[in-house]
Each structure stands twice: as structure tokens, then as C-alpha cells.
Amino acid sequence: MAVQFKDPAGFWQETFAVTVGAAVAGAAVGVVGLAGAPMEAAAGAAAVFGGCIAAAVVHETPAAMTFGEHKPWLRGVVGAVGGALAGLGFAALSWRLNLGMGGIVGAGALGGLALGTLLGGDGVIHRASHVAGLAGATVVGAVGAAGLENAARFAASEGAPIALTSTALAGFLGLWIAAGAGLRRLQPRIDPLSARAQLLLTTLVEPVRAKVLEALGTWSEIGAGIEADPSMSSSSREETLKQAELLMTHLLETGTTWGQIHSDLRSPKVKAVDDKLKDLEARLVATSDEVTRGHLGRALAALMAQRSAVDGLKINLGRAEAAIDAQLALLERLRLAVAQHRVSDRERFTVELTAVAEQAGRLSDDLETMSKAIAEAESLADRRTLADLERDARRSMAAVTVDSVIEVEQSVEQSVEQGTAARR
């Protein structure tokens, strides 16, 4: 199994940040004073405290994200709280409880686990790698803490300044733990198509989800079959992989389209179109006012266009699922062709590979033609809807104009009659 080191630049960034944070905290302890604590306990607690703050600022920790704010100062607060708790635990185990070397090792393990947890909140999702990072930080934290005592004793024998010693020891422990936590970045190398398929599977529902999952398994079997057949020529190998990748790519694209259409059809607004149509039709029958009828007519025309679009979406949903069935069948046919090649049926393999390539090309052309036809039909439907709306608008404006003229004439007649009556 191939392994990759994920995001080397991020590793160097976090390692530098943790080392600097630990060293700064160690320097602060050296300047303020050790308060009677042995050097290894004070430097170790400072390293854990400063390293936790730096790790939280570099990465968006789950606790900070819970507040809905992705601000460095908020992440710093979270890191300070976690670092303070871990630092107090380090001091207690390595000094206050008088546990000797066992306490120092346990304190280092606790500090490494705390730092590893904060460094692990950077989107490294692979569970085994995350556990490896925590284990690495814990182990190297314990080993590093054990080495602090000897380093502190040597510095004291050489008469090194306290501030310099605490800075160096804290920075060393922070660097050591950050390097150990970097083990989580060793992850299995995932093929881009497999990663894309896994991401798509989280958004799909049955029955298409099962079909995409089956296609992913078939595609993996094709690759394994090719690797297990040393007799296959390089040209046949490349062509087979090309057709398998092409089919899988198109299947994932079709699955994405199916998921989008399915999500659109499940929208409450889409489901309410029929109810709105019934309500508008009832209101149109109940009123005799021409202006109101004109407005309701325009609303009805728009809703009818929406219903036509919904019907088109349902048709496209069925077409997309049928295309996935065809692509899955071609993948299975290609898998069987690879199996036939392994049992020395070379001629049959060549025929099958050619047929799969031809069918895949036709399917791709059919999907492209279908997309163009759908776009043209939607454009025609939109033009018809706009024409209906414009025609209804002209009718309503004509009705409004006639009504206005009648109202003006009636007003003039009433004014003349009132004037005549007043003169009499």
C-alpha cells in the first residue's frame, strides 16, 4: 500500500509555531522565576502551555469552531485553557506528587497527548493516521520529558543562565512533540477518482448510491486484475485503464447530476407548486375584477412553467439513473474482459475492449445530445412563458386603461350635473 506525507508545508508551519510558542513560554518562566520548582518541571510545563496556544492558533480546533468563530484570538483562548490544564498536570505529576522518574514520564505523555490532540484538529480525517499522531506525540512527549532531567542537570553543572536553560529545554520539548504528532500525516495514498467517489457517496441516496458503490468496487477489481496479469501488453494495459477511468469519471459526473436533481425535487418549494396552482385557479374563478384576473393569470402562467420544469427534472432524473446503469454494465463488461485475458483468451479480450470503447463513446455522445436538447427545451419553454406573460400584461393594461377612461367620464358628468343644479 502506497503511503503519502500529507501537506509537508503545514507540518513545517505547525512545528515551527509550536517550537516558538514553547520557547517563548520557557523564556517567560526563566525571567519570572521557577518558584521553587525543578528546572525540568518548570520548562516542561511551560513547553506544554506555550505549545498548546501555538497549536490552537495554527489550527481551527473543534472547540473554537463550536462557537462559530474562526478567529485566531478565540482559538488562542481555547489553547490557553487547554495548555493551562495540561501544564498544571505536568507540574503536578513531575514535581508536586513526588513520583520520581515515573511522574516525569507520565507528565511528558500527558503533555504530548494534549498537544497532539490540538494539532490533530486540522482536517486530517483518516482515523488510523489520527491515532498514530496521538500515539507518536504521547510517546515522544514521555521520552522527551525523561531527557529533560539529564539536560537540566548538565546545564546546572555548567552554570548556564536559568532563562537560557528554560528557553532551550521548553523549545526542545515542543519541537520533539510536534515532530511526533507529524506521524498523523502519513496516510494511505488515495486515488483521486476513489476519493471523489467516496465524497459523492456521502451525498447520494438509494438506489443510485448502491450503484455507484458497486461501480467503485468493479473499477478497483479492474485495476487489480490488470496488475495481476503480467502477460498483458503495455498498450493493452494503457487502453484498458483509459477506458475504465473514462467510464468511472462519466459515471461519477452522472451520479453528481442525479444527486443535484434529486435534491432539487425534494425542495419544499417544488413540492408546493401544485398546491399553489390549485389556490390560484380557485381565486381566479372567484373574482370578476379584470385587473385581479390579469395578475392571477400571470402568476398561473409562471407556476405552470415551474410545473413543466419539475416534470422535466423528473424525466432527467430517470435518464441519469438509466445512464448510470449503462455505465455500470460497461464497467462490468470490461472487468470480465480483463478476467478473460488472464486465462489467455486474448482475441476475445481485444474484441471486448473495442466494443466497450465504442459503447462508451456512444453513451458520452448520447449524454451530450441529451443535455443540449434539455437546454433548448428549457429555453423554448422560457420564451413561451415570457410571451404569455407579455400578452397577459397587455390585456391587463388595456383593461386598466378602459376602466380609467370610464371613471374619468363619470366624474366629468357628475361635475357638470352638480354645476347645473347649483346654478338652478
Secondary structure, DSSP 8 states (H G I E B T S, - for coil): --EEE--HHHHHHHHHHHHHHHHHHHHHHHHH--TT--HHHHHHHHHHHHHHHHHHHHS--HHHHHTT---HHHHHHHHHHHHHHHHHHHHIIIIIT--HHHHHHHHHHHHHHHHHHHHT-SS---HHHHHHHHHHHHHHHHHHHHHHHHHHHHHHHTT--HHHHHHHHHHHHHHHHHHHHGGGGEEE---HHHHHHHHHHTT--TTHHHHHHHHHHHHHHHHHHHHT-TTS-HHHHHHHHHHHHHHHHHHHHHHHHHHHHHHHHT-HHHHTHHHHHHHHHHHHHH---HHHHHHHHHHHHHHHHHHHHHHHHHHHHHHHHHHHHHHHHHHHHHHHHHHHHHTT-HHHHHHHHHHHHHHHHHHHHHHHHHHHHHHHHHHHHHHHHHHHHHHHHHHHHHHHHHHHHHHHHHHHHHHHHHHHHHH-
